[in-house]
Amino acid sequence: MKRYVTFRNKKNTVSFQIEGKTILTLGILVFLVLLACVAGPSLGSKLLHPFEVLQTIMGQGTGGNEFIVLGSRLPRTLLSLLVGAALGVSGLILQGVVRNPLAAPDIIGVTGGAAVAAVAFLTYLAESLSIAWMPLAAITGALIISIFIYALAWKNGITPIRLVLIGIGISAIMSALTTFMIVVSSAVTANQAYLWLTGSVYGASWEDVFTIAAVVFILLPLVLVFSRSLNSQQLGDDVASGVGVRVQRDRLILLGISVVLAGAAVAAVGAIGFVGLISPHIARTLVDKQFGNLAVASALTGGLILFGADLAARTIFYPIDIPAGVFTAGIGAPFFLYLLFKNRNQF
C-alpha cells in the first residue's frame, strides 16, 4: 500500500492526502462497527445466530425474532454506536480547541448543564409536561451553560486555559445543584434522576436512533470542513491567524458543534461519562494527527466503546440490566488519573 493516498476533485478545488495506514485502520474500525451491528442483536438472554439477525433485518425473520431484533436489540445497538460517536467527536473538538488532553464534555461543564436541566425537569415539570420534552430540556441546559462559560471566559478573545478552568469550576457548581435537587425531590423522582445521571441505553427506541443519527450525520461533515482550521490552531493562535484562519469565529463554531453533539447524546441516553475523554486518545494512537482523520476515528472508537459497555451491562449480570455509564466510569476514571499523571509537568 502507498504511504500516502491523494484525493483531488477534477477542478482541483479540494485536495487532501491520507496515510495508507490510516485508511487501513479506518477500514478496520468500520468493519468492527458493522460487526457490532450484527453481534449486538445476536447476544442476550436468547442467543440468535448472526444469519437469523440478518434475515430479520431484511424482513425474512419470524415474529419472535422481529420483536427481539427490531423492537429491542437493534435500536439499542445503533443508539449506543451513534451516541458514542457523538461523544467521541465532541470530546475531540474540545481537546483540540482548548489544547488540553483532559478536556471532555463531562469535565468542563457541558454535560453538567444538561444534567441540571434534566433533573430540574424531572423534579418540577414532569407532572405537568410529557417526559418526551426532557431531551429538549437537556439540550437547552447544555447550550445555556456553554454560552455562560464562553461569556465568562471571554477577554479580548478566548484563551484555551481560561476556558477549561472556568468550565471545571462551572461543572462543580452544576454537580452541586444537581445533588441538591435530588436530595429535596421525592423518592420516585430521585430514582429516575439517578438512573439518568448514570447513563443507560436501556429502552432505546427508533425515534431516539433517528434523532441522534440526524445530528451525527449532519454535524460530522461540518467538523471535517473545519478540520484544517483546527489543524492550524494547534500551532497557536498567532500562527493560525497568520495563515488566514479566523480563530475566534472558527473556535465559536466548533464549540457550538461540540455542545450540540454532547447535548444530543446526553438527551438520548443520560449523562454517560468519559467516552468523550477516552476515544480521542485511542484515535490518536491509531491514525495520524490530522484532525479530519481523528474526527472519523474518534467517532468510530467512541461508538465501539459505548457499544461494548452496553453489551457488557446487559449480558454479564443478566437478568439485572446495569447502566452502561457504570462501565464507562469504571474504565474512564482510572484513565483520567493516568492522563493527569502523564501530563503532570504540563500544568
N, C-alpha and C positions, 0 to 999 in steps of 0.2 A: 504494500500500500504506500502511496506517495506520502511524504511527510506533511505536505500542505496541499489542500484542495482548494482551488479558487472558483468562486461563483461570481458571475458577472452577467447582467442583462444585456440585451442587444444594443441599447443606446449608451451603455457604459455609465449610466447614472447611479447604479447601485452595484457595488462590488465588495466582496469580503473573502477572507481566507479562513479556513478551519483546518486544524491539525488532523491528520488521518487518524491518530489515536483517539481524538475527541469524537470523531464521527463513529468510530467503532464502539466507544464507551456509551455514547448516547443511544446507539442502536441496541446495545445490550440492556440498557435501562428501559427502553421502550418495550423490548421483549419481555422483561420481568413484569412490567405493568400489565401487558396483555395476559401474561401467565397468571397474574393476580386476579384478573377479571374472571378467569375460569376456576382458579383454586378457591377463591372466596366463596362462591356459591356451592362448591363441591363439599366443603368441610363444615361440619357441625354435628348436632346430635344424630342426624341421619346423614350418613355418607352417600354422596352421589358420584357416579363415575363422570369424569370430565366430558365424555361423549353425551351422556344424558343432559348435562348442563348446556352443551352446545345445541343439542336438539331442542331443548326447551326454549332457548333464546331465539331459535329460528322458527318457533311456533309449532314444533312437532312433538312436544313433550306431553306427558299425562297431566291430568288435572292436579294431582297431588304435587307433582314436581313443579308445575307452574306456580302454585301458591308458594312453595318453598323458595324457588329461584327468583321469579319475577316479583313476588309480593314481599319478600323479606331480604334474602341474602344478596341478590344482585344490586338493588339500590343502596344497601348498606356498604357493599364493597366499593361501588362507584363514588359514593359520598365520601368515604374515608380517603380515597385516592385524590379526589378533587379538593377537599378541604386541606389535606396535607400539602398539595401543590400550591394552594393559595398562601398558606402559612410559610412555606419554604421560600417563595418568591418575595413575600412581604419582608421576611427576615433578611434576605439578601439585599434588598433595596436599602433597608435601614442600616445594615452594616456598611454598605457602600457609601451612603450619604454621610453618615457620621464618622466614617472611617474608624470604626471601633468593632473589634471581633466579638464583643459581648452584647451588642445591640440586638434586640428582638422585640416584636410587638408586645409580648407579655412582660418585658423587662422595663421598657421606657414609658409605660402607661397607656398604650393604645387599648390593649385587652382590658386593663383596669377600668377604663371609661365605659367600655361595652358592658362589663360586669356590673358596675354601679347602676347603669340604666336598666339592665335586665332584672336585677334584684329589686330595684325600685318599682318596676312594672309589676312584678310578682307580688310585692308587698302592698302596693297602694292602688293598682289599677286592674288587677286580674279579675276582680269580681264584677267590674263594670265594662270591661273590654274583653274581646276574644283573645285567647292565647296566641292566635295567629299574628297579632300585632307585636309580639315580643321581639322577633328578629329585627323589625324596623326600629324598635326602641334601642336594641343593642348597637346597630349600625350608627344610629343618631348619636348615642353616647360616645362611641369611638371617635366620630367626626368632631364633636364639640370639644372633647378633651384634647384631641390632636391640635385643633385650632388654638386652644388655650395654651398648650405647651409651646406651639410655634410663636405665639404672640409674646409670651414671657421670655423666650429665647432670642427675640429679635433685638438687635442693637446695631444699626447700620449694616444689616445683613444677619445671616445665621452662621455661627461657627459650630462645627460638629461637637466639640467638647461641651459647650454650653447647652446645646440641645439635649445631649444624653444625660447630663447631670440634672437638669430641670425635669426631664422625663422620669428619671428614677425617683425624684422627690414626689412628683405628682402620683406616680404609681403607688408609693407608700400611703399617700393620703387616700387614694381610691380604695386601697385594700382595707384601710380603717373604716371608711364609710360603708363598704360592703359588709364587713363584720358587724358593725353597729346595727344595720338594717336587719340582718339575720337574727341578731340577739333579740330585738324588740318585736319581731314578727311571730306569727303563730307557728305551731309545730309543723303543720302541713306545708306552709309556705317555706319554712326553713329547710325541710327535706327537699323540696323542689329546687330551692336555691343552691343547696349543697351539691346536688346531682349535676345541676347546670354548671356550677363553678368547677367541678372536677373535670367535666367534658366527657360526653358519651355519644357514640354514633347509634345507640340503641333507638329503635323506632324511626329509622330513616325512611323517607318517602320519596317517590319520584319527583314530587314538587320541589323538595329540597335539592335533589340532584340537578334538576333543570335550572334552578336559580343559581346555584354555585357554579355550574358549568358555564352559564352565560357570563358571569363575572370573570371567570378564569380565561375563557377563550376570547373575550374582548380585551382584557387588560394585559394579558401576556404579550400579544403582538405589540401593544403600545410600549411595554417595557423594552422590547427589542429595539424599537425606534430610538429610544433614549439611551441605548447601551453605549454608544460612542461618547455621549456626553459624560456618562458616569465613569467610563474608562479614563477620560481626561481629568475628571475631578479627583481621581486617586493620586494625581501628581501634585495636588494642591490647588487652591482657588486662584492664585495668581497665574499659575501656568495654564489652567483651564481657560481663564479669561483671555489670556494672551493668544490662545489658538482659536478664539472666536466663540467659546461656549458662554451662554448666558446663564451663569452659575445659579443665581438666586431664583430665576424663573424655573429652570430645569429642576432644581432641588425641590421647589414647592410642588411641582407637578409629580415628581417621583414620590415624595412623601404622601401626596394625596392618593396616588395609586396604591401605595403600601397600606394606607389606612383603610381604603375600601376593600382590599383583599383580606386584610385581617378582620375587619368588621363583618364582612360577609361570612367568613369562616367561623367566627365566634357565634354569629347569629344562627348558623346552621347546626352546630354541634356543642356549643358551650365553650368555656374557657380552657381549651386544651393548651398546655404549656410546653415550651422547649422545642417544639418541632421547628419553629422559625429560627431558633438558635443553632440547632444541630445540623439541619440539612445543608445550609450554605457551606459549612466547614467540610462536610463529606464531599460536596460537589467540588470544592477546591482541590481535594486530593485526587479526583477522578478526571477532571478536564483542565484545559488551560485556563489562564486567568482572565480571558476576555469576558466582559460582563454578559454579553448575549449568550455565550455558551454556558456560563454559570447559571443564568436565569433558567434555561431549559433543564439543566442538570439538577438544580435546586428544586424545581417543580416535580421532577420525576422521583428524586430521592425523598422529598417530603411526603409525597403520596405513598411511597413504599413503606416509610417509617410508620405513618399513621395506620396504614392497612395492616402491617404486621402487629402493631399494638392492639388494634381492634380484634384481629383474628385470635391473638392470644387471650384477650379479655373474654371472648365469648366461647372459647373452646377448652382452655386449660382448667378452669374452675366450674365447668358446667355441672349443675344447672344454674349456678349463680352467674349473672352477666356483669362482670366487673367493668366500670367505666374505663375507656381507653386512656383517659388522662392520667390514671394511676400509673400505667406502664410508661407513658412518655415522661412523666415526672421522675419515675424511678431511674430512667436512663439519663434524662436531661440534667437533673440536679448534680450528679457526680461529674458529668461532662462540663457543666458550667464552672464547677470548682477547679477542674483540670485546666480550663481556659484561663481562669483567673490566676492560677499558679504559673502557667506557661508565659503569660503576658505581664507578670508582676512588675517587670522593670520598665514597662511602657506607660505606667500610670503614675 
